[in-house]
Amino acid sequence: MLKLRISPFALFVAATFAAPYTALADTDETKPTSLPDDDMEVMVVTSDFRGAKLEDIPASITVIDQQQMEDEGAQHFEDILNSVANLNWSGGSSRPKYFQIRGVGEQEEYKGAPNSSVGYIIDDIDLSGLGMVSSLYDLQQVEVLRGPQGTQYGANALAGLIYLKSNDPTVESEHGAEVSVGSDDLRTFSGYSSGSVTDSGDLLYRVSLQQHNQNGYMNNQYLGRDDTNARDEFTGHGKLRWLATDDLQFDLSLLFANYNNGYDAWTLDNNGENTLTDTPGVDEQKTTGASLKTTYDGFDKFEITSLSSVAKTTHTLSYDGDWANPEYWSALTCDGEPCQYDYFWGKTGHRQTLTQEVRVNSSDNGRLFFDSTDWLVGVYAMDLTEDNDLYSEYNTYPDEVLQSDYDAQSYAVFGQLDPDLGNGFLLSLGLRLERRFSDYSDSNKETYSPNETLWGGHVSLSKALSNTQESYIRIARGYKAGGFNMSLPSSFSDKTQFDSETLYNYELGLKSSWLDGDVSSNFALFYMDRQNQQVSASQQDPDNPQRFILYTENANTSSNYGAELETHWYATDNLMLYSSFGWLETAYGDYVYQDKYGNNIDLSGRELAHAPKFNYSLGATYRTDSGWFANVTGSGKSAFYYSDSNESRSSAYQIYNARIGFEAQDWAVYLWGKNLLDEQYGTRGYYFGNEPDLDWSDKQYIRYGDPRQIGLTLKMMLL
């Protein structure tokens, strides 16, 4: 196991040229004949304004395509997280909701107004802060943009953006199905259909559905059940493409996801497999969303794009806060008497997000300044409402019941100029101005109505060093809106509100191709300056130990720096290697907080939470001409702090997965294993008092990731 040093495995990853490769065959074929060579499909970043090629964008971006996801047998976004350099998540939920890019992001959200640092978008539907409903079935690609995306995405992309794009409709008919079974009573049924609605081919459709079930690895010994932490996840995507005229196109995307997951993941002794709760919690999310992209390119000088989206989500998180049952506690002694401890926590939120964006960008005939400069201008509007119902359904402590209403609107204008300076130099200038309003009220008669003006943008200069080497330098400014803390005791009156945060990102990059395109690499070196850093803090109430005071405040500054390297190597026509490596150094500036005993705790110079110094992955795919297939991957992270409010740390870990099978023309079968060495690794940790028989003394509690799982998948093309 890696412990505060780089193992030989990590060094091998850093030295190996390998990374995700592009689609190997048309989507109506199950079996790729061999790995691609000189005529590889170009990887296009769809979240970019213009849909540019990956190697042409002056920024650190990871694109994981459908072929890699299928080769690895990735079912959910959680399965590919470790393949992305300097991306992490905090596991206080059944599926990833809260992400950290380069050490910047949220760890949880128990109260208040959603205010995400990492954007999360599925087919132009904004689900920032909700993550969770991210099945990878029938997805074209996953894109992770690191660093502030202030020009294009504004306040919700301070640290970066995660963008999931499903497959588009096709003119030719395509239909397929997939079935997986495995340990932990895993059962996954998937299918898709695509083709033309009309004989003329001007109206196309695609539909994909997946139902995923498994027991969730935990055994509740008190209730005699093995499904209190189960996953019950349905995801459906639908798309319509209408080619109305030669110049006008409509793309409608629909999303429906219904995740009814259990949440029974914590134990008093950190055993990671057997719980004792009498009232297990849930982690549920039901999302209905739609986006409409309208593109008109009938003008000579420019084209117009409209993006409209709506998303409605009901999400519930609850858990048994005492992590045991009445019989367990009464068998222990508290102050000479049998212990009495029973606590349940729950929150239900109803969120609706409406967005509208209109942008106008130059065509080939519309460039400015002697035909040297592409341009783009746009406007954006967003309305987000969320009603939260805290504790009322279970009502363990009547004084903790809280109903709240939150409404936020953002209005923005943005623009970008991309001049070609000649001699291989390309300049990009972007600016976004955003006005944000919000209103909050709750059943405790607290009200807040902050509003502010924010701005961000970027300046980048790229230089083609040769036909195979592209370098760039980029400076980007990101921002995150300020906010407020509710339900604080009077002694915390100075922490009622917190200011907006600003992040400056300075980045150098080199994108290269070697050995006639058989080897490629993307390298980035960055430095991030965070000003008025927003820090989520918590304090256990010493008089009522089962209660916590949760708030956000501003630290002075912090700085992060590091690097990312992602490479791929087509070693032969049949063998492909790919890897990623992330190095991250983080440190607080001046920041001191008080613990529950009133002691000042100085975090100045300490690493940030959920920011491992190293993360890495290595994969290999081998296909024979006769149809045999094998994929092996390994990934790992160094140790990291679980929280900004204590010194609790994870252990470093490595995970190995494998998948072997046979691929025929219209069917394939795979045997696979995840976490083959059954590594026990922490994804979230708390350090507090939760055991009255120990006089509420602070103790380390850890939630672990998925253990070993073995399964079988059958894939079929249907005529």
C-alpha positions, 0 to 999 in steps of 0.5 A: 500500500502507498503511504506518503511515497510514490510506489513503483506502480505510480512511477511506472504510470508517470513514465508510461505514454498511454491514455484513453483512445477513440472509438474503434468501430462504427456503433452498429458493430460490437466487435472492433477488428483492431486498434485504430492507427493513422485514421483515428477519430478526432476527439471533439470537446462538446462543452466548448463554445465551438466544439473544438478538437481536444488538442486545439483547446488551450486548457487542461481537459480530460475526455473519456470516450465511449470505447474506454468506458465500455472496455473498462465496464464502467456503469456509473461515473463513480467507476471512472473518477480515478481515471481523471487527474486531480479529480476527487469526491467526498463519499458522504452519499450513496453516489458521488455528488460533491466533487473536488477539482485540483483541491477545490470543491464542496464536501457536503451540503446539509442546509441552505442554498446550493452553491457549487464550485464544480459544474455538473451538466448532462446534455446541457441540463444543469445538475450542479451540486446534484451529481448522483444520477450519472449512468454511463450507458450509451454515453458518447463521452465524459469531459472534465475541464480543470480550472475556472470556466468563468467565460462560459459557465460562470459562478458554478464552475469556479474549480472546473466542469464535468460534462456528460454527453449521451450519444446522438441520434443516427440516420441508420437504425441501431438497436442493442441490449446488455445484461450484467449479473454479479456478486452483491446480487448485481442485476443491470438491464440496458438497451437502446434504439436509434434511427430515423422517424421519417423516410427523408431522414430529417427527423432522427431519434435515440432512446436508451434505458438502464435499470441497475440494482445491487444490495450495496455490500452492507449487512444489517445484523440488527434487522437481518437484511443485506439490502439496507444500503442497496442501489436501485437506479433507473436512468433514461435518455431520449433525443430528437434531432430535427433537420428543419432546413439546410440552415436550421437544426433542433436538438431536444434532449430528455433525461429521466432518472429515479435513484432509490438508494439506501444509505446505511454505510456507517459503523461505530467500529469502522468494520465496513460491512456489518451495520447495527442500525434500527432505522436505515437511511435513504439517498434518493434522487428523482430528476426530470430534465430537458434541453433544447439546442437550436442552431441557425447558420443561414447568415453569411457572417455568423450563426446563432445558437440558443440553449434552453434547459429545465430540470426538476429534482426531488432529493432526499438524504437521511441516516440513522445518526446514532449508527446503532439501535436501542438494545445496543445502547441500553446494554451500555452504561452512561453515568451508571445508568443504561444509555439512551441514544436515538437519533435520526436525521433527514432532509428532502429538497425540491429543486427546479433550474431553468436556464436560457442562453443565446449566443452569436458566433462568427462564421468563416466569412465573419471574422474581424480584423482582416479575416484574422479573428473569430468572435462570439457574444452571448447572454445567459439567464438562470432561475434556481428555486429549492425548497428544503424540508429538514427533519420534519418527516421523522422529527427526532428533535422537534426544535430542529424542524426547519422548512426553507425556501430559496430562490436565485437568479443570475443574468450574464453577458459574455464574449470571446475573441480568438485572433490568429496572430500569425507564425503559429500564435493564437490568442483567446480573450474571454470575459463574463459579467454576471449579476446574481440575486437571491432570496431565502426565508425559513420557518425560523423567520430568518430571511436573507436577500444578498445580491452582487455583481461578479466577473470572470474570464480568461486570456490564453496564448497558444503556439504551434511549435511544430506539426505535432507540438502545441504549447499554451499559456492560460490565465483564467479568473473564476468566481463563486457567489457569497452567501449566508448561514442560517440557524446559528446560535447567537454566539456565531452572529459574526458568521451570518454571511460570507463573501464571494470567492475569487480564483486566479488560475495560471497554467502552462501546457504542452499537447504532443504527438509522437512516433507518427501519432502512435503516442500522444500526451497532454501535460499541464502545469498550474498555479491557483490563487484563491482569494476569500476562500470559502471554507465549510466548517462544523462544530459539535455542540458540547452541551448537546453532542448529537447536534452540530453547528454548520457554517461557511466562512472565508479564509484569507487566501490559499494556493494550489499548484501541481501538474497533470499528465495524460498519455496514450500509446498504440503499441501495436495494432492490437495493444493500447496503453493509457494512463493519467497522473496528477500531482497537487500541492495545496495549503491554506493561507491564514486561517484559524477556527475555534473547536467545540471547546473554544480552542483556536485551531490554526490551519495556516499552511495545512493541506486542504481536505479531499486533495490527495497529493498524487492520483494516478491510473494505468490501463491496457487493452488488448484485442486479437484479430479473432475476437478475444479481448482483455482490459486491465486497469489500476488506479490509486491515491495518496493520503488526504485529509477528510475535513477542514475541521479536524486532522482526520486522514485517509490511507493511501490506496490502489485499486485493480480492475480487469475485464476479459471476453470474446467479441463477435460481430453482433454479440459479446460476452465479458467476465469482469472483476472490480477491486480485485485485491479487495482493497479497503479504502476510505472515501469519507471520514469524520472525527467527532463524538458519537458514543455516549458510553465513551462520554462523547469523546472524539473518535475516527469514523470512516465510510469505505468504497466498494469492495471486490465484485465479480460479474458477467456481461452479455452484450447484443446487437438487435436487428 
